[in-house]
Amino acid sequence: MRTIVKAIPYSSRSDVIRIVPLTDIHLGNQACDEKLLRHWVKDIAESENTYWVGLGDYCEFISRKDWRTDEEAYASWLWGKHDVILPQQERLLDILSPIADKCLALLKGNHEMDTYRRENRDVYAPFCENMSKAVTDPKRRQLMLGFAGFLRLKFQRMNSTGTQSSSWTQDWFLTHGYWAGRLYGNGALNLGRVWGYTVADMVLAGHDHKKRAIQVSRFRPLNSGKVEKQTGFLCSCCSFLDGAKYAEEHGYPPLPVGPLEILIRPDKREIKVVQ
């Protein structure tokens, strides 16, 4: 586990920084809402002060020799192809490249890990390497965080002379997640457990395909002798799998699709999660 540190500059006291978690895209699965994904990529690319993090399971990555393979489950652009993994890698890069320069961190999920274990093919490291090549600032090219890790965000207000006039640091814990279940309670319990063993202002997780943000607080002692209330969020970040067919075949309830949005007002020390 490691920490990636990223500085996010802004110029005005009224500026709002937006961060969008993209997770569980499952590109290559016929249930993946690719149109919605492209909509969000366009939105992130064209929006000022907007960044994103990737939480894993970017593609389906189930090969034809895998016991889970199902021709009907493949996206139509994979039908008849012998190697279905490489086309998914190439299509993913093609879709996400326009927002590579706005990426803060990339996790790997169980689908990336399974591909390495079952196929002896590393799809995660090449993805991170190719995405980092499009990052213009050398200080921000480190994207690879693994299955879980910390993202330290330093929001820095810069004045007209290019010097820093204000700063606010947030520590976020990112994990692909390791829990699932048909009910929301299981996810809430596990997010609470993560909050218990990490010192973070925000916890972001994927994997269970649900969309939920829980605001939590805890007390923290200060050197002055006073006690401060630390407020944070536990976020289960949604997938891009169309709920209808996937839910029908797997016995799950239909779930919403598309990411939540995190809005930060650094000068006011405020964070809001839009679901």
RODO-2510 file (C-alpha; in nm, 4 decimals, decimal comma):
residues 275
     n   res          X          Y          Z
     1     m     0,0000     0,0000     0,0000
     2     r     0,1260     0,3477    -0,0793
     3     t     0,0331     0,7164    -0,0931
     4     i     0,0146     0,9375    -0,4008
     5     v     0,0362     1,3127    -0,3402
     6     k    -0,1279     1,5476    -0,5895
     7     a    -0,1395     1,9281    -0,5832
     8     i    -0,4568     2,0844    -0,7215
     9     p    -0,4173     2,4582    -0,7903
    10     y    -0,7070     2,7014    -0,8126
    11     s    -0,7257     3,0795    -0,8460
    12     s    -1,0377     3,2123    -0,6747
    13     r    -1,1858     3,1876    -0,3256
    14     s    -1,5156     3,0878    -0,4868
    15     d    -1,3716     2,8070    -0,7005
    16     v    -1,5311     2,4628    -0,6792
    17     i    -1,3162     2,1566    -0,7501
    18     r    -1,5040     1,8537    -0,8840
    19     i    -1,3721     1,4978    -0,8610
    20     v    -1,5539     1,2122    -1,0350
    21     p    -1,4791     0,8479    -0,9375
    22     l    -1,5036     0,6132    -1,2376
    23     t    -1,5283     0,2501    -1,1380
    24     d    -1,6619    -0,0856    -1,2534
    25     i    -1,6962     0,0194    -1,6163
    26     h    -1,6758    -0,3439    -1,7321
    27     l    -1,6089    -0,2404    -2,0912
    28     g    -1,6484    -0,5469    -2,3120
    29     n    -1,9577    -0,6690    -2,1305
    30     q    -2,2667    -0,6199    -2,3449
    31     a    -2,4388    -0,4631    -2,0422
    32     c    -2,1784    -0,1846    -2,0207
    33     d    -2,3432     0,1511    -2,0916
    34     e    -2,0688     0,2766    -2,3214
    35     k    -2,2759     0,5743    -2,4332
    36     l    -2,3047     0,6939    -2,0737
    37     l    -1,9311     0,6423    -2,0204
    38     r    -1,8469     0,8544    -2,3245
    39     h    -2,0864     1,1217    -2,1989
    40     w    -1,8986     1,1438    -1,8691
    41     v    -1,5590     1,1447    -2,0407
    42     k    -1,6730     1,4394    -2,2530
    43     d    -1,8091     1,6160    -1,9447
    44     i    -1,4845     1,5725    -1,7499
    45     a    -1,2719     1,6769    -2,0472
    46     e    -1,4665     1,9965    -2,1067
    47     s    -1,5299     2,1043    -1,7461
    48     e    -1,2967     2,3404    -1,5622
    49     n    -1,1466     2,2309    -1,2276
    50     t    -1,2681     1,8749    -1,2828
    51     y    -1,0611     1,5617    -1,2143
    52     w    -1,1236     1,1888    -1,1798
    53     v    -0,9964     0,8726    -1,0153
    54     g    -1,0270     0,5160    -1,1431
    55     l    -1,1229     0,2453    -0,8939
    56     g    -1,0740    -0,0688    -1,1044
    57     d    -1,2674    -0,3224    -1,3141
    58     y    -1,2283    -0,1015    -1,6195
    59     c    -1,2929    -0,3912    -1,8581
    60     e    -1,4539    -0,7331    -1,8325
    61     f    -1,1314    -0,9137    -1,9316
    62     i    -1,2898    -1,2628    -1,9427
    63     s    -1,1113    -1,4662    -2,2082
    64     r    -1,2616    -1,7412    -2,4213
    65     k    -1,0857    -2,0145    -2,2232
    66     d    -1,2266    -1,8868    -1,8929
    67     w    -1,5068    -2,0996    -1,7473
    68     r    -1,7182    -1,7839    -1,7174
    69     t    -1,7036    -1,7070    -2,0896
    70     d    -2,0378    -1,6433    -2,2608
    71     e    -2,0621    -1,5172    -2,6187
    72     e    -2,3916    -1,3445    -2,5460
    73     a    -2,2300    -1,1560    -2,2578
    74     y    -1,9629    -1,0049    -2,4838
    75     a    -2,0156    -0,6633    -2,6414
    76     s    -2,0932    -0,6966    -3,0136
    77     w    -1,7518    -0,5567    -3,1127
    78     l    -1,5921    -0,8665    -2,9548
    79     w    -1,8014    -1,1269    -3,1341
    80     g    -1,5926    -1,3716    -3,3339
    81     k    -1,2579    -1,2439    -3,1999
    82     h    -1,0172    -1,5029    -3,0628
    83     d    -0,8302    -1,2643    -2,8343
    84     v    -1,0947    -1,0566    -2,6582
    85     i    -0,8608    -0,8987    -2,4021
    86     l    -0,6431    -0,6851    -2,6314
    87     p    -0,9399    -0,5186    -2,8067
    88     q    -1,0785    -0,4227    -2,4652
    89     q    -0,7447    -0,2689    -2,3633
    90     e    -0,7263    -0,0708    -2,6866
    91     r    -1,0854     0,0511    -2,6696
    92     l    -1,0472     0,1546    -2,3048
    93     l    -0,7428     0,3679    -2,3845
    94     d    -0,9187     0,5214    -2,6826
    95     i    -1,2158     0,6236    -2,4660
    96     l    -1,0247     0,7499    -2,1599
    97     s    -0,7228     0,9125    -2,3285
    98     p    -0,8972     1,2535    -2,3631
    99     i    -0,9126     1,2795    -1,9825
   100     a    -0,5774     1,1181    -1,8975
   101     d    -0,4307     1,4567    -1,8049
   102     k    -0,7075     1,5003    -1,5437
   103     c    -0,6513     1,1635    -1,3751
   104     l    -0,5335     1,1656    -1,0121
   105     a    -0,4964     0,7923    -0,9411
   106     l    -0,5751     0,4500    -1,0848
   107     l    -0,6586     0,1401    -0,8840
   108     k    -0,6834    -0,2164    -1,0049
   109     g    -0,9886    -0,4289    -0,9415
   110     n    -1,0572    -0,7994    -0,9156
   111     h    -1,1029    -0,8297    -1,2934
   112     e    -0,7522    -0,6922    -1,3544
   113     m    -0,6150    -0,9214    -1,0822
   114     d    -0,7986    -1,2271    -1,2181
   115     t    -0,6617    -1,1644    -1,5672
   116     y    -0,3090    -1,1689    -1,4302
   117     r    -0,3716    -1,4859    -1,2292
   118     r    -0,5714    -1,6805    -1,4878
   119     e    -0,4138    -1,5583    -1,8114
   120     n    -0,0677    -1,4479    -1,6957
   121     r    -0,1420    -1,1127    -1,8622
   122     d    -0,0826    -0,7850    -1,6824
   123     v    -0,3493    -0,5440    -1,8069
   124     y    -0,3193    -0,2969    -1,5188
   125     a     0,0426    -0,1764    -1,5422
   126     p     0,0319    -0,1097    -1,9203
   127     f    -0,2939     0,0812    -1,8747
   128     c    -0,1408     0,3039    -1,6052
   129     e     0,1752     0,3526    -1,8115
   130     n    -0,0154     0,4562    -2,1232
   131     m    -0,2401     0,6916    -1,9284
   132     s     0,0556     0,8561    -1,7521
   133     k     0,2209     0,9326    -2,0862
   134     a    -0,0605     1,1780    -2,1603
   135     v    -0,0122     1,3664    -1,8312
   136     t     0,1624     1,6933    -1,9146
   137     d     0,2933     1,7766    -1,5653
   138     p     0,5807     1,5388    -1,4718
   139     k     0,4959     1,5791    -1,1023
   140     r     0,1503     1,4303    -1,1624
   141     r     0,2430     1,1311    -1,3784
   142     q     0,2372     0,8803    -1,0925
   143     l    -0,1048     0,7162    -1,1185
   144     m    -0,0547     0,3548    -1,0114
   145     l    -0,1965     0,2957    -0,6628
   146     g    -0,2609    -0,0808    -0,6660
   147     f    -0,5702    -0,2424    -0,5162
   148     a    -0,5932     0,0163    -0,2369
   149     g    -0,4009     0,3179    -0,1110
   150     f    -0,4078     0,6790    -0,0035
   151     l    -0,4482     0,9860    -0,2209
   152     r    -0,3293     1,3042    -0,0485
   153     l    -0,4822     1,6078    -0,2177
   154     k    -0,3263     1,9494    -0,1620
   155     f    -0,5655     2,2210    -0,2754
   156     q    -0,3566     2,5330    -0,3343
   157     r    -0,4991     2,8761    -0,4106
   158     m    -0,2511     3,0654    -0,6257
   159     n    -0,2418     3,4431    -0,6539
   160     s    -0,1714     3,6496    -0,9642
   161     t     0,2055     3,6302    -0,9134
   162     g     0,1989     3,2503    -0,9128
   163     t     0,2687     3,2107    -0,5417
   164     q     0,0565     3,0092    -0,3021
   165     s    -0,1755     3,2074    -0,0773
   166     s    -0,3879     2,9315     0,0769
   167     s    -0,3707     2,5543     0,1174
   168     w    -0,5960     2,2729     0,2396
   169     t    -0,4954     1,9074     0,2547
   170     q    -0,7324     1,6121     0,2336
   171     d    -0,6382     1,2459     0,2793
   172     w    -0,8571     1,0064     0,0841
   173     f    -0,8467     0,6276     0,1052
   174     l    -0,9241     0,4516    -0,2224
   175     t    -1,0019     0,0812    -0,2536
   176     h    -1,1640    -0,1258    -0,5232
   177     g    -1,3578    -0,2993    -0,2482
   178     y    -1,3895    -0,6636    -0,1571
   179     w    -1,7555    -0,6920    -0,0517
   180     a    -2,0796    -0,7507    -0,2379
   181     g    -2,4384    -0,8385    -0,1565
   182     r    -2,7922    -0,7648    -0,2628
   183     l    -2,8700    -0,5250     0,0233
   184     y    -2,7155    -0,1868     0,1014
   185     g    -2,6469    -0,2765     0,4642
   186     n    -2,3505    -0,5012     0,3854
   187     g    -2,1757    -0,2245     0,1929
   188     a    -2,2397     0,0301     0,4677
   189     l    -2,0968    -0,2037     0,7310
   190     n    -1,7795    -0,2678     0,5332
   191     l    -1,7297     0,0990     0,4512
   192     g    -1,7562     0,1639     0,8239
   193     r    -1,4901    -0,0989     0,8900
   194     v    -1,2553     0,0693     0,6410
   195     w    -1,3203     0,4046     0,8118
   196     g    -1,2206     0,2358     1,1373
   197     y    -0,8788     0,1122     1,0254
   198     t    -0,7747     0,4096     0,8110
   199     v    -0,7136     0,7722     0,9009
   200     a    -0,8852     0,9413     0,6095
   201     d    -1,1215     1,2258     0,5306
   202     m    -1,2891     1,0299     0,2519
   203     v    -1,3258     0,6609     0,1651
   204     l    -1,4058     0,5686    -0,1957
   205     a    -1,4855     0,2102    -0,2947
   206     g    -1,6269     0,0257    -0,5914
   207     h    -1,6948    -0,3431    -0,6592
   208     d    -2,0491    -0,3788    -0,5215
   209     h    -2,1940    -0,1541    -0,7982
   210     k    -2,4069     0,0473    -0,5568
   211     k    -2,4252     0,4263    -0,5326
   212     r    -2,4250     0,5629    -0,1817
   213     a    -2,2560     0,8351     0,0244
   214     i    -2,2636     0,8227     0,4039
   215     q    -2,1514     1,1251     0,6042
   216     v    -1,9686     1,0303     0,9242
   217     s    -1,7910     1,2136     1,2065
   218     r    -1,5414     1,1357     1,4796
   219     f    -1,3549     1,3283     1,7478
   220     r    -0,9872     1,4159     1,7176
   221     p    -0,7693     1,5669     1,9951
   222     l    -0,5678     1,8809     1,9190
   223     n    -0,2355     1,9941     2,0673
   224     s    -0,4127     2,2992     2,2082
   225     g    -0,6111     2,0761     2,4418
   226     k    -0,9312     2,1246     2,2468
   227     v    -1,1221     1,8529     2,0637
   228     e    -1,2102     1,8804     1,6956
   229     k    -1,4921     1,7023     1,5143
   230     q    -1,3612     1,5448     1,1938
   231     t    -1,6288     1,4930     0,9299
   232     g    -1,5843     1,2648     0,6319
   233     f    -1,7677     1,0600     0,3720
   234     l    -1,7884     0,6876     0,2995
   235     c    -1,8728     0,6428    -0,0686
   236     s    -1,9810     0,3375    -0,2609
   237     c    -1,9235     0,4357    -0,6232
   238     c    -2,1563     0,3124    -0,8935
   239     s    -2,0859     0,0971    -1,2000
   240     f    -2,1569     0,1429    -1,5700
   241     l    -2,3372    -0,1900    -1,6051
   242     d    -2,6956    -0,1511    -1,7225
   243     g    -2,8890    -0,3051    -1,4373
   244     a    -3,1612    -0,4834    -1,6344
   245     k    -2,9938    -0,7827    -1,8028
   246     y    -2,7089    -0,8142    -1,5537
   247     a    -2,9498    -0,8118    -1,2603
   248     e    -3,1833    -1,0592    -1,4301
   249     e    -2,9104    -1,3144    -1,4970
   250     h    -2,7416    -1,2853    -1,1568
   251     g    -3,0432    -1,2470    -0,9325
   252     y    -2,9556    -0,8937    -0,8254
   253     p    -3,1917    -0,6001    -0,7850
   254     p    -3,1526    -0,3365    -1,0587
   255     l    -2,9053    -0,0665    -0,9582
   256     p    -2,8403     0,2885    -1,0811
   257     v    -2,5566     0,3488    -1,3249
   258     g    -2,3098     0,6338    -1,3587
   259     p    -2,0744     0,7980    -1,1084
   260     l    -2,1362     1,0188    -0,8118
   261     e    -1,9645     1,3599    -0,7988
   262     i    -1,7565     1,5118    -0,5210
   263     l    -1,7655     1,8928    -0,5008
   264     i    -1,4938     2,0638    -0,2972
   265     r    -1,4822     2,4297    -0,1927
   266     p    -1,1257     2,4497    -0,0585
   267     d    -1,1450     2,8044     0,0767
   268     k    -1,4579     2,7198     0,2763
   269     r    -1,3282     2,3755     0,3785
   270     e    -1,6488     2,2220     0,2461
   271     i    -1,7175     1,8948     0,0639
   272     k    -2,0462     1,7827    -0,0876
   273     v    -2,1227     1,4497    -0,2534
   274     v    -2,3833     1,4519    -0,5303
   275     q    -2,5461     1,1145    -0,5907
***
